Amino acid sequence: MNAEALYIEATRRGLRLEPRGDKLAVLPGDRCPPDFANVLRAHKGELLSWLEARAAQLPPDCAPWLHIARQILAGEFDGADRSTRASLTICLRSIAHPLCRRALDRLMEATSRRED
């Protein structure tokens, strides 16, 4: 299931999903069955990115890039080759979101360090 489908399923179950920093709040929590809570936990990062993209009124196809921007900022792409960094840069440039801008800055810094 993707984030949008999970959001729709949560709504169908009478639940509301809200980002709270790096946590995903499920309200009311006592109405969320344990099996569905496990599914939500497994997709927490994707759901947080989707909710953030939705709140920022970004197109739905931009949501996964917020997750990737977080990975870049966490250093998960520090050892990436030039081609990967170039592909990430091209995609992130088209998304007007502060998280993507910070990730772009980090990619540019990594690129300039490697070229020195």
C-alpha positions as CSV (number, residue, x, y, z in Angstrom):
1,M,0.0,0.0,0.0
2,N,1.2,3.5,-0.7
3,A,0.8,6.4,1.7
4,E,-2.3,7.8,0.0
5,A,-4.0,4.4,0.1
6,L,-3.1,4.1,3.8
7,Y,-4.4,7.5,4.6
8,I,-7.7,6.7,2.9
9,E,-7.9,3.4,4.8
10,A,-7.2,5.2,8.1
11,T,-10.0,7.7,7.3
12,R,-12.4,4.9,6.4
13,R,-11.6,3.4,9.8
14,G,-12.5,6.7,11.5
15,L,-8.8,7.5,12.2
16,R,-6.9,10.7,11.6
17,L,-3.2,10.7,10.8
18,E,-1.1,13.7,11.8
19,P,2.6,14.4,11.8
20,R,4.1,15.4,15.1
21,G,7.7,16.1,14.4
22,D,9.3,12.8,13.4
23,K,6.4,10.9,14.8
24,L,3.1,9.9,13.3
25,A,0.0,10.5,15.5
26,V,-3.0,8.2,15.0
27,L,-6.1,9.7,16.5
28,P,-8.0,8.3,18.3
29,G,-5.2,5.8,19.1
30,D,-7.4,3.5,21.0
31,R,-9.5,2.8,17.9
32,C,-6.6,1.7,15.8
33,P,-6.4,-2.1,15.6
34,P,-2.9,-3.5,16.4
35,D,-2.5,-5.1,12.9
36,F,-3.2,-1.7,11.2
37,A,-0.9,0.1,13.7
38,N,1.9,-2.2,12.5
39,V,1.2,-1.4,8.9
40,L,1.3,2.3,9.7
41,R,4.6,1.9,11.6
42,A,6.1,0.1,8.7
43,H,5.2,3.0,6.3
44,K,5.7,5.9,8.8
45,G,8.4,7.7,6.8
46,E,6.4,7.5,3.6
47,L,3.2,8.7,5.4
48,L,5.0,11.6,7.1
49,S,6.4,12.7,3.7
50,W,3.0,12.3,2.1
51,L,1.3,14.3,4.8
52,E,3.9,17.0,4.6
53,A,3.7,17.3,0.8
54,R,-0.1,17.5,1.1
55,A,0.1,20.3,3.7
56,A,2.5,22.2,1.5
57,Q,0.2,21.7,-1.4
58,L,2.8,19.9,-3.5
59,P,1.8,17.4,-6.2
60,P,1.4,13.9,-4.9
61,D,4.4,12.7,-7.0
62,C,6.6,15.0,-4.9
63,A,6.0,13.3,-1.6
64,P,8.6,10.5,-2.1
65,W,11.2,13.1,-2.8
66,L,10.7,14.6,0.7
67,H,11.6,11.2,2.1
68,I,14.7,11.1,-0.1
69,A,15.6,14.6,1.0
70,R,15.5,13.4,4.6
71,Q,17.8,10.5,3.7
72,I,20.2,12.9,2.0
73,L,20.2,15.1,5.1
74,A,20.8,12.1,7.3
75,G,23.9,11.3,5.2
76,E,22.6,8.1,3.6
77,F,23.8,9.3,0.1
78,D,27.2,10.6,1.2
79,G,29.1,7.8,-0.6
80,A,27.0,8.1,-3.8
81,D,28.7,8.2,-7.1
82,R,28.6,11.3,-9.4
83,S,25.7,9.9,-11.5
84,T,23.5,9.3,-8.5
85,R,24.2,12.7,-7.1
86,A,23.4,14.3,-10.5
87,S,20.1,12.4,-10.7
88,L,19.1,13.4,-7.2
89,T,20.0,17.0,-7.9
90,I,17.9,17.2,-11.1
91,C,14.9,15.8,-9.3
92,L,15.2,17.9,-6.1
93,R,15.6,21.2,-8.1
94,S,12.1,21.0,-9.3
95,I,10.5,20.8,-5.9
96,A,9.9,24.1,-4.1
97,H,10.1,22.9,-0.5
98,P,12.7,23.9,2.2
99,L,13.6,20.3,2.9
100,C,14.5,19.7,-0.7
101,R,16.5,23.0,-0.8
102,R,18.6,21.9,2.2
103,A,19.1,18.4,0.7
104,L,20.3,20.1,-2.5
105,D,22.8,22.2,-0.5
106,R,24.1,19.1,1.1
107,L,24.5,17.4,-2.3
108,M,26.3,20.4,-3.7
109,E,28.7,20.5,-0.7
110,A,29.4,16.8,-1.1
111,T,30.1,17.3,-4.8
112,S,32.5,20.2,-4.2
113,R,34.4,18.2,-1.5
114,R,34.9,15.4,-4.0
115,E,36.1,17.7,-6.7
116,D,38.7,19.3,-4.5
